Amino acid sequence: TDKSFKTEKLSAATGEYAVFTYAVPAGKTLYITQAAVAQFGVAVADMDKDQMCDLVIRDTTSATYPWWQGGNGGIGVIFPKPIVIPGGDTLRVDANNRANHVTNIELTVAGYEL
């Protein structure tokens, strides 16, 4: 079954983040094949500044971090080998504002569950 998760954080101050969690049902496995973050300044005066952010994908049950990447204005990645979250575990994905100003953050993760 295809899975897609999207969330946003509007007016995120420095250090704030967009986040979602998903508990993978027992007997299923979640395969994450792609992830993307877009981040941009809220104030017009901040739109041409650096929009530093990071994307963190973690399995909170096993306390592992299979992906952590920083970027400027956004991050987009397609995983040739999917990130695997086993049934019974909980996926948590954060997109963090590391800029020195208020931003809007959009976060999308996609994959499939078998």
C-alpha positions as CSV (number, residue, x, y, z in Angstrom):
1,T,0.0,0.0,0.0
2,D,1.4,3.4,-0.9
3,K,2.0,5.8,2.0
4,S,2.4,9.5,1.9
5,F,2.8,11.9,4.9
6,K,2.7,15.7,4.8
7,T,2.8,18.3,7.5
8,E,3.8,21.9,7.8
9,K,4.8,24.4,10.5
10,L,3.9,28.0,9.8
11,S,5.8,30.8,11.4
12,A,8.5,28.5,12.8
13,A,11.0,30.4,15.0
14,T,14.6,29.3,15.1
15,G,14.8,25.8,16.6
16,E,11.1,25.0,15.9
17,Y,10.1,22.2,13.6
18,A,7.5,20.5,11.5
19,V,7.0,16.9,12.8
20,F,4.9,13.8,12.4
21,T,4.9,10.3,13.8
22,Y,3.5,7.1,12.5
23,A,3.1,3.8,14.3
24,V,3.7,1.0,11.8
25,P,1.1,-1.7,12.4
26,A,2.3,-5.0,13.7
27,G,2.8,-7.5,10.9
28,K,3.6,-4.7,8.4
29,T,6.8,-3.0,7.3
30,L,7.1,0.6,6.2
31,Y,9.6,1.4,3.4
32,I,10.4,5.1,2.9
33,T,11.5,5.8,-0.6
34,Q,11.6,9.6,-0.7
35,A,11.5,12.7,1.5
36,A,11.4,16.4,0.9
37,V,11.5,19.7,2.9
38,A,10.8,23.2,1.7
39,Q,11.6,26.1,3.9
40,F,11.3,29.9,3.3
41,G,11.3,33.1,5.2
42,V,8.0,34.5,6.3
43,A,9.0,38.2,6.2
44,V,9.8,39.5,2.7
45,A,13.1,40.9,4.1
46,D,14.2,37.3,5.1
47,M,13.3,35.6,1.8
48,D,16.7,36.2,0.3
49,K,18.6,35.1,3.4
50,D,19.9,31.6,4.1
51,Q,17.1,29.2,5.0
52,M,19.1,26.6,6.9
53,C,17.1,23.5,7.9
54,D,17.6,19.8,8.5
55,L,15.6,16.7,8.0
56,V,15.7,13.9,10.6
57,I,14.2,10.5,10.0
58,R,14.2,8.2,13.1
59,D,12.8,5.0,14.5
60,T,11.9,6.1,18.0
61,T,11.3,2.5,19.1
62,S,14.8,1.3,18.3
63,A,16.3,4.8,18.9
64,T,18.0,4.7,15.4
65,Y,18.5,7.6,13.0
66,P,18.6,6.2,9.5
67,W,18.8,9.6,7.9
68,W,19.9,13.1,9.0
69,Q,20.7,15.8,6.4
70,G,21.0,19.5,6.4
71,G,20.2,21.9,3.6
72,N,19.6,25.6,2.6
73,G,16.0,26.3,1.6
74,G,15.1,22.7,1.3
75,I,16.1,19.1,1.0
76,G,15.0,16.4,-1.4
77,V,16.1,12.9,-1.5
78,I,15.1,9.6,-3.2
79,F,16.4,6.6,-1.4
80,P,17.7,3.9,-3.9
81,K,17.5,1.5,-0.9
82,P,14.4,2.3,1.1
83,I,14.6,3.1,4.8
84,V,12.9,0.3,6.6
85,I,10.8,0.7,9.7
86,P,9.5,-2.6,11.1
87,G,6.0,-3.3,12.3
88,G,5.4,-2.3,15.9
89,D,7.9,0.5,15.7
90,T,7.2,4.3,15.4
91,L,8.5,6.5,12.7
92,R,9.2,10.2,13.6
93,V,10.2,12.7,11.0
94,D,11.3,16.3,11.8
95,A,12.2,19.2,9.6
96,N,13.9,21.8,11.8
97,N,14.4,25.5,11.3
98,R,18.1,26.3,11.7
99,A,17.8,29.8,10.2
100,N,18.1,32.9,12.3
101,H,14.6,34.1,11.4
102,V,11.0,32.9,11.3
103,T,10.2,30.5,8.4
104,N,7.4,28.3,7.0
105,I,8.3,24.7,6.7
106,E,6.7,22.0,4.5
107,L,7.6,18.3,5.0
108,T,6.6,15.3,2.8
109,V,7.7,11.7,3.1
110,A,6.5,8.9,0.8
111,G,6.9,5.2,0.4
112,Y,4.9,2.0,0.8
113,E,3.9,-0.5,3.4
114,L,3.7,-4.3,3.0
